[in-house]
Amino acid sequence: MNDNNITRVKLDPKNPTQGKTNWVKVKAMTEEEIEQAAKNDSDCLPLSQKELNEFRRIMEKSD
């Protein structure tokens, strides 16, 4: 991995972005319904525990 493949973004807390998530619908769903919806989304399948274990924490550099 190299720094050319990483995009870093700093959000402006005074100007939050608005996503397209329908939170009312999500909050009305059960955990099972949420998991099934995630499994049905071929663009973003849930990660396995093995894949999650491969993540590593990256600390932000202080200026």
C-alpha positions as CSV (number, residue, x, y, z in Angstrom):
1,M,0.0,0.0,0.0
2,N,1.2,3.5,-0.7
3,D,-0.1,7.0,0.0
4,N,-1.2,7.5,-3.6
5,N,-4.2,5.2,-2.9
6,I,-5.4,6.9,0.2
7,T,-7.9,9.8,0.2
8,R,-8.1,11.8,3.4
9,V,-11.1,14.1,4.0
10,K,-11.7,16.5,6.9
11,L,-15.3,17.3,7.5
12,D,-16.4,20.7,8.5
13,P,-18.5,20.4,11.6
14,K,-20.2,23.7,10.9
15,N,-21.4,22.4,7.5
16,P,-22.3,18.7,7.9
17,T,-23.1,16.7,4.8
18,Q,-26.5,15.0,4.3
19,G,-26.5,11.4,3.2
20,K,-29.2,9.5,1.4
21,T,-30.0,7.1,4.2
22,N,-33.6,6.9,5.3
23,W,-33.0,6.7,9.1
24,V,-36.7,6.4,10.0
25,K,-36.8,3.2,7.9
26,V,-33.5,1.9,9.3
27,K,-34.6,2.5,12.9
28,A,-37.8,0.6,12.2
29,M,-35.9,-2.5,11.0
30,T,-34.9,-5.4,13.2
31,E,-31.2,-6.5,13.3
32,E,-32.1,-9.5,11.2
33,E,-33.7,-7.3,8.5
34,I,-30.7,-5.1,8.5
35,E,-28.3,-8.0,8.1
36,Q,-30.4,-9.5,5.3
37,A,-30.5,-6.2,3.5
38,A,-26.8,-5.9,3.8
39,K,-26.3,-9.5,2.4
40,N,-28.6,-8.6,-0.5
41,D,-26.4,-5.6,-1.5
42,S,-23.8,-7.0,-3.8
43,D,-22.0,-3.6,-4.0
44,C,-21.2,-3.7,-0.3
45,L,-21.3,-7.1,1.3
46,P,-20.7,-7.4,5.1
47,L,-17.2,-8.2,6.0
48,S,-16.4,-11.5,7.6
49,Q,-14.8,-11.7,11.1
50,K,-11.6,-12.8,9.4
51,E,-11.6,-9.7,7.2
52,L,-12.4,-7.4,10.2
53,N,-9.5,-8.9,12.1
54,E,-7.2,-7.8,9.3
55,F,-8.0,-4.1,9.9
56,R,-5.4,-2.1,11.7
57,R,-5.8,1.2,13.5
58,I,-4.2,4.2,11.9
59,M,-3.5,7.2,14.1
60,E,-3.8,10.7,12.6
61,K,-0.5,12.6,12.6
62,S,-0.5,15.7,14.9
63,D,0.6,18.9,13.3
